[in-house]
């Protein structure tokens, strides 16, 4: 497993804020889970890190920062 967090530099929606906004894990099978660190939080599951980036990456304004490896 590998841990990561989302670093958001520009908050288009005005909801999640900027900085470290979520943290997650990529499982050995490639699927991943992510939990928002915002005041109103949720946890989601994704088939791949690429899918997560496609949904939450905001066209490159949000970066996945790997903690492990």
C-alpha positions as CSV (number, residue, x, y, z in Angstrom):
1,X,0.0,0.0,0.0
2,X,1.1,3.6,-0.7
3,X,-0.2,6.7,1.1
4,X,-0.8,10.0,-0.6
5,X,-2.5,13.4,0.0
6,X,-4.1,15.9,-2.3
7,X,-2.4,19.3,-2.5
8,X,-4.9,21.9,-3.9
9,X,-3.4,25.2,-5.0
10,X,-6.6,26.8,-6.3
11,X,-10.0,26.1,-5.0
12,X,-12.4,26.6,-7.9
13,X,-15.5,25.5,-5.9
14,X,-14.8,27.5,-2.7
15,X,-15.6,24.4,-0.7
16,X,-12.4,22.4,-0.1
17,X,-10.0,25.2,0.4
18,X,-6.3,25.2,-0.5
19,X,-3.3,23.2,0.9
20,X,-3.5,19.6,2.0
21,X,-7.2,18.9,1.5
22,X,-7.4,15.1,1.5
23,X,-5.4,12.0,2.3
24,X,-5.6,8.5,0.9
25,X,-4.1,5.1,0.2
26,X,-3.5,3.1,-3.0
27,X,-4.0,-0.6,-2.4
28,X,-1.8,-3.3,-3.9
29,X,-4.5,-4.1,-6.5
30,X,-4.4,-0.4,-7.8
31,X,-7.7,0.7,-6.3
32,X,-7.6,3.6,-3.8
33,X,-9.5,5.3,-1.1
34,X,-9.5,9.0,-0.2
35,X,-10.9,11.0,2.8
36,X,-11.4,14.7,2.7
37,X,-9.9,16.8,5.5
38,X,-12.5,19.5,5.1
39,X,-15.1,20.6,7.6
40,X,-17.8,18.5,5.8
41,X,-15.9,15.3,5.2
42,X,-16.5,12.2,3.1
43,X,-14.6,9.1,2.1
44,X,-14.6,7.7,-1.4
45,X,-13.3,4.6,-3.3
46,X,-11.9,4.7,-6.8
47,X,-10.8,2.0,-9.3
48,X,-7.5,3.7,-9.8
49,X,-5.4,6.8,-8.9
50,X,-5.9,8.0,-12.5
51,X,-9.7,7.9,-12.0
52,X,-9.4,9.9,-8.8
53,X,-7.2,12.5,-10.5
54,X,-9.6,12.8,-13.4
55,X,-12.5,13.5,-10.9
56,X,-10.7,15.7,-8.4
57,X,-7.6,17.0,-10.2
58,X,-9.3,20.2,-11.4
59,X,-7.2,20.2,-14.6
60,X,-3.9,20.1,-12.8
61,X,-4.7,22.6,-10.0
62,X,-4.7,19.7,-7.5
63,X,-1.7,17.4,-7.2
64,X,-1.3,14.0,-5.8
65,X,1.7,14.0,-3.4
66,X,3.0,10.5,-2.6
67,X,4.1,9.9,1.0
68,X,5.4,6.3,0.4
69,X,7.7,5.7,-2.5
